[in-house]
Amino acid sequence: MPILMYHSVTDRPNDETRSLSVRPSDFAEQLAYLAESGFTPLTFGDLVASLHHNQGRSMPAKPVVVTFDDGYADFHSEALPILERHRFPATIFVTSGWLADAGGDAAGRPLDDMLTWGQAREAAQCGIEIGGHSHSHPQLDQLPDTELRQELRRNKGLLEEKIGTPVTTMAYPYGYSSARVRREVRRAGYWAACAVSNAIAADRHDVLAVPRLTVARSTGIDRFRRAVENRGVPLLYLRERALTKGYAIVRRTRYAVRQVVPGD
């Protein structure tokens, strides 16, 4: 079950979002390939419900999930029209403190122009699932327990208040989590969460750490086809997976040191 992770969809990315941005023409080509190849698009929430047979849902033969992280303004201007043209649902994981009109709730440092609350509501009305992505986009596994709870619960509370729908899924900023973070995610009221991991999702995976496949500016259509068809995914993402594993060790060590030396 390929779960695809996008960020910005634009022809004019800035330096900070460039590597993880995708051109609108490439995005349209990728969705066309999925449609022509018989994939059935689901939101992340619907995929998890199908896996666990919730609400009588059954799993289609070739499911695919399209997700977006952060909540960039070009989701509304560029990605959403392409999704609607292909009749694809999607899930967008929103960083509430980054939104353009966050006002007194503003937090963190947005990397580019962001959605407004009105645009996020409009996306939800178009069948887009709104998920959580923390309030200020920190490395959640490095936060003390109190700050971690605030990041998760403030994000979920604001999204539900402003969008007007339950928010039951989320994605970890940078893909980072830990057993401690996942416990707090569950306590905050989320029942499923996305990591990155660059692997094909399967029912054996922890529902609070479901892997996704990164789609970036360098992802050509041949690589995209091989990834979604699960042809050599470990080799396709060999560099990314090695970096993820290596940095996981660094983060665990860093957090352990902070517990021994408070205030470091």
Helices and strands as residue ranges (DSSP letters): E 3-6, G 18-20, H 24-36, E 40-42, H 44-51, G 54-56, E 63-70, H 74-74, I 75-79, H 80-85, E 91-94, G 96-98, G 103-105, H 117-125, E 129-132, G 140-142, H 145-163, E 169-171, G 173-175, H 179-187, E 192-197, E 210-214, H 221-228, H 233-236, H 238-260
